[in-house]
C-alpha cells in the first residue's frame, strides 16, 4: 500500500459543519465529501458568510436580486447533497472580514451544532500557478473559521453568550496546496456535478465545461490517493 492510499480518509463523522464564503463554494470545494458523508448517515450542516450579491457581470442587475437567486441555488444544491441545514450570514461579497462578529457567529454555530469535523478553505493557499489567486473572501473565512474553532469555541471565556463550549477534534482544509488526506468520492462525483450545476447564475455560457472541469479535478485528486475520483484536504488534528 502506498503512502497516498494510507492517507485516504474513510471514517464518517456523526456531525460535520462546512463553513464557506459564497453560495457555490462548498459544492465546488467539498461537495463529493459532504454528499458521501450524508449518505452514510452523517448530519451535515453548511454555514455561508457571503451573500453572493456581486456574482453577476451584468451591471443592470440589482445585487439584492442576485443574492436572492444565489441563495435559492444554494438551497437546491445542498438539498441534493443531503445537507440538513443551510445558514447564511449575508455579508456583501468582498467584505468578509476576520472580525469579532464573524468569529462569534461561527463559534455560535459550532457550539449549537457540535460537529466532530469542520471543513473550510485553507487560508494559506493564495497563488495557484501564474493565472489565478485565491479570493480574499475565501482567505478571510478560512482564517475566521480557524480562529473560531481554536481556541474560541472550546473555551468558556470566549463569547460566553454564544452557547456551551465545544471542542472540535478535526478540521479539514479544502483547496490546500499541502494536502495530507484524500476522500474517495467515486460514489458521489455525479451528485457533486449536479449540485454545482444548480448554480446556473454562475455557469452562463459554461455548457458542459464545468462538469468536465470538476471531473478532471476529482480525477487528479484521485490519482494522488489511488482512487478513481477524490477530494484533497489538509487535515488538522486538534486532539
C-alpha positions as a printed NumPy array, in Angstrom:
array([[  0.   ,   0.   ,   0.   ],
       [  1.358,   3.426,  -0.96 ],
       [  1.601,   6.431,   1.325],
       [ -1.234,   8.148,  -0.588],
       [ -3.5  ,   5.112,  -0.206],
       [ -2.835,   5.068,   3.531],
       [ -3.975,   8.719,   3.571],
       [ -7.46 ,   8.037,   2.208],
       [ -9.872,   9.06 ,   4.954],
       [-12.674,   6.525,   5.279],
       [-14.197,   7.37 ,   8.668],
       [-17.533,   9.191,   8.632],
       [-18.262,  11.756,  11.369],
       [-21.608,  11.84 ,  13.146],
       [-21.859,  15.609,  12.573],
       [-19.966,  17.931,  10.272],
       [-20.026,  21.674,   9.626],
       [-18.808,  23.214,   6.362],
       [-18.032,  26.946,   6.607],
       [-17.531,  28.804,   3.325],
       [-17.913,  32.234,   1.783],
       [-20.065,  32.192,  -1.363],
       [-23.149,  30.098,  -2.162],
       [-21.372,  27.75 ,  -4.594],
       [-18.144,  27.346,  -2.598],
       [-18.984,  24.251,  -0.528],
       [-20.334,  22.354,  -3.536],
       [-17.221,  23.062,  -5.611],
       [-14.754,  22.571,  -2.751],
       [-16.116,  19.528,  -0.941],
       [-19.492,  18.595,  -2.429],
       [-18.49 ,  14.99 ,  -3.049],
       [-17.361,  14.578,   0.538],
       [-20.461,  16.191,   2.039],
       [-22.722,  14.008,  -0.119],
       [-20.791,  10.86 ,   0.79 ],
       [-20.993,  11.63 ,   4.493],
       [-24.712,  12.469,   4.315],
       [-25.479,   9.205,   2.51 ],
       [-23.586,   7.348,   5.25 ],
       [-25.732,   8.932,   7.97 ],
       [-23.671,  11.984,   8.908],
       [-25.587,  15.096,   9.96 ],
       [-24.118,  17.694,   7.598],
       [-24.564,  21.453,   8.083],
       [-23.4  ,  24.398,   5.952],
       [-22.728,  27.999,   7.003],
       [-22.176,  30.68 ,   4.343],
       [-20.677,  34.06 ,   5.194],
       [-21.168,  35.984,   1.932],
       [-24.423,  36.824,   0.162],
       [-23.2  ,  36.261,  -3.383],
       [-24.586,  39.681,  -4.314],
       [-21.732,  40.546,  -6.67 ],
       [-21.923,  37.257,  -8.566],
       [-23.02 ,  38.792, -11.865],
       [-21.23 ,  40.501, -14.747],
       [-24.426,  42.351, -15.72 ],
       [-24.303,  45.94 , -14.363],
       [-28.083,  46.272, -14.723],
       [-28.799,  43.515, -12.214],
       [-29.835,  44.516,  -8.697],
       [-27.337,  42.975,  -6.244],
       [-30.152,  42.063,  -3.862],
       [-31.858,  40.122,  -6.659],
       [-28.586,  38.354,  -7.427],
       [-28.207,  37.423,  -3.765],
       [-31.76 ,  36.056,  -3.569],
       [-31.258,  33.93 ,  -6.662],
       [-27.941,  32.59 ,  -5.442],
       [-29.412,  31.623,  -2.081],
       [-32.146,  29.658,  -3.835],
       [-29.5  ,  27.95 ,  -5.947],
       [-27.587,  27.083,  -2.783],
       [-30.704,  25.624,  -1.202],
       [-31.289,  23.37 ,  -4.203],
       [-27.646,  22.301,  -4.243],
       [-27.434,  21.495,  -0.543],
       [-30.689,  19.555,  -0.8  ],
       [-29.095,  17.383,  -3.485],
       [-26.058,  16.836,  -1.267],
       [-28.233,  15.762,   1.654],
       [-27.307,  18.714,   3.854],
       [-29.514,  19.01 ,   6.939],
       [-29.263,  22.781,   7.431],
       [-28.028,  25.799,   5.481],
       [-27.393,  29.038,   7.376],
       [-26.182,  32.298,   5.847],
       [-24.741,  35.492,   7.306],
       [-25.278,  37.638,   4.185],
       [-22.161,  39.789,   4.284],
       [-21.618,  41.604,   0.973],
       [-19.209,  39.893,  -1.387],
       [-15.694,  41.237,  -0.967],
       [-16.43 ,  42.407,   2.577],
       [-15.928,  39.195,   4.544],
       [-13.553,  40.132,   7.354],
       [-11.982,  38.042,  10.102],
       [-13.56 ,  40.271,  12.717],
       [-15.178,  39.686,  16.085],
       [-18.796,  39.466,  14.843],
       [-17.893,  36.846,  12.227],
       [-15.89 ,  34.767,  14.699],
       [-18.745,  34.974,  17.195],
       [-21.242,  33.787,  14.58 ],
       [-19.042,  30.812,  13.689],
       [-18.462,  29.992,  17.368],
       [-22.221,  30.083,  17.959],
       [-22.771,  27.681,  15.051],
       [-20.061,  25.32 ,  16.278],
       [-21.442,  25.295,  19.812],
       [-25.023,  24.792,  18.632],
       [-24.264,  22.051,  16.105],
       [-21.317,  20.432,  17.973],
       [-19.576,  18.953,  14.902],
       [-16.807,  16.368,  15.024],
       [-15.344,  17.802,  11.83 ],
       [-15.279,  21.354,  10.487],
       [-14.492,  21.846,   6.798],
       [-13.368,  25.236,   5.449],
       [-10.979,  26.789,   2.902],
       [ -7.236,  26.701,   3.52 ],
       [ -6.435,  30.404,   4.065],
       [ -2.719,  29.86 ,   3.45 ],
       [ -3.371,  28.821,  -0.164],
       [ -3.008,  32.05 ,  -2.131],
       [ -1.312,  31.602,  -5.507],
       [ -2.401,  28.812,  -7.873],
       [  0.1  ,  28.943, -10.709],
       [  0.528,  32.205, -12.579],
       [ -3.077,  32.822, -13.662],
       [ -5.154,  32.532, -10.504],
       [ -5.02 ,  33.533,  -6.865],
       [ -7.423,  32.799,  -4.04 ],
       [-10.387,  35.143,  -3.469],
       [ -9.986,  37.358,  -0.404],
       [-13.342,  36.167,   0.979],
       [-12.065,  32.574,   0.869],
       [ -8.942,  33.539,   2.763],
       [-10.876,  35.596,   5.299],
       [-13.471,  32.914,   6.065],
       [-10.704,  30.325,   6.37 ],
       [ -8.826,  32.342,   8.988],
       [-12.022,  33.298,  10.81 ],
       [-13.095,  29.664,  10.988],
       [ -9.736,  28.507,  12.311],
       [ -9.72 ,  31.272,  14.917],
       [-13.292,  30.405,  15.901],
       [-12.587,  26.677,  16.179],
       [ -9.455,  27.011,  18.298],
       [ -9.308,  28.254,  20.877],
       [-12.589,  30.183,  20.868],
       [-15.326,  27.551,  20.509],
       [-13.791,  25.295,  23.154],
       [-13.161,  27.982,  25.758],
       [-15.883,  29.311,  28.09 ],
       [-14.134,  32.679,  28.227],
       [-14.573,  33.402,  24.506],
       [-18.066,  34.597,  23.623],
       [-19.72 ,  33.285,  26.804],
       [-23.17 ,  34.158,  25.447],
       [-22.684,  32.005,  22.32 ],
       [-23.53 ,  28.676,  23.967],
       [-21.802,  25.879,  25.826],
       [-18.168,  25.341,  24.759],
       [-17.458,  22.619,  22.228],
       [-14.044,  21.286,  21.207],
       [-13.704,  20.386,  17.52 ],
       [-11.296,  17.453,  17.138],
       [-10.681,  17.688,  13.378],
       [-10.533,  20.406,  10.727],
       [-10.292,  19.66 ,   7.009],
       [ -8.97 ,  22.482,   4.825],
       [-10.043,  22.361,   1.183],
       [ -8.199,  23.945,  -1.71 ],
       [ -4.914,  23.361,   0.071],
       [ -1.511,  23.43 ,  -1.597],
       [ -0.349,  20.972,   1.078],
       [ -2.997,  18.225,   1.259],
       [ -2.309,  15.274,   3.529],
       [ -5.581,  13.333,   3.297],
       [ -7.959,  12.441,   0.484],
       [-11.572,  11.297,   0.44 ],
       [-12.777,   8.85 ,  -2.2  ],
       [-15.804,  10.484,  -3.877],
       [-16.167,   7.971,  -6.694],
       [-19.667,   7.112,  -5.48 ],
       [-20.756,  10.769,  -5.258],
       [-18.964,  12.584,  -8.096],
       [-22.215,  12.673, -10.086],
       [-24.058,  14.241,  -7.138],
       [-21.304,  16.86 ,  -6.831],
       [-21.597,  17.736, -10.521],
       [-25.387,  18.013, -10.223],
       [-25.086,  20.213,  -7.116],
       [-22.651,  22.606,  -8.797],
       [-24.998,  22.661, -11.784],
       [-27.685,  24.149,  -9.527],
       [-25.698,  27.41 ,  -9.552],
       [-26.94 ,  28.342, -13.014],
       [-26.301,  32.059, -12.466],
       [-22.581,  31.29 , -12.238],
       [-22.5  ,  28.959, -15.239],
       [-23.673,  31.29 , -18.001],
       [-22.282,  30.032, -21.342],
       [-20.441,  27.254, -19.487],
       [-22.256,  24.455, -21.372],
       [-20.666,  21.199, -20.151],
       [-17.293,  22.769, -19.398],
       [-17.893,  22.928, -15.653],
       [-18.771,  19.22 , -15.436],
       [-15.591,  18.255, -17.3  ],
       [-13.505,  20.564, -15.113],
       [-14.967,  19.112, -11.922],
       [-14.362,  15.554, -13.08 ],
       [-10.821,  16.376, -14.222],
       [-10.017,  17.911, -10.84 ],
       [-11.505,  14.954,  -8.987],
       [ -9.566,  12.538, -11.206],
       [ -6.311,  14.353, -10.419],
       [ -7.014,  14.195,  -6.686],
       [ -7.996,  10.562,  -7.097],
       [ -4.684,   9.718,  -8.77 ],
       [ -2.859,  11.149,  -5.776],
       [ -4.864,   8.866,  -3.489],
       [ -5.078,   5.751,  -5.638],
       [ -8.837,   6.044,  -6.242],
       [-10.875,   6.999,  -9.304],
       [-12.283,  10.314,  -8.03 ],
       [-11.192,  12.164,  -4.909],
       [-11.171,  15.4  ,  -2.949],
       [ -7.989,  16.541,  -1.215],
       [ -7.693,  18.233,   2.168],
       [ -5.147,  19.416,   4.667],
       [ -6.156,  17.681,   7.901],
       [ -5.584,  19.294,  11.296],
       [ -5.958,  17.003,  14.323],
       [ -6.721,  19.185,  17.317],
       [ -6.8  ,  16.392,  19.9  ]])
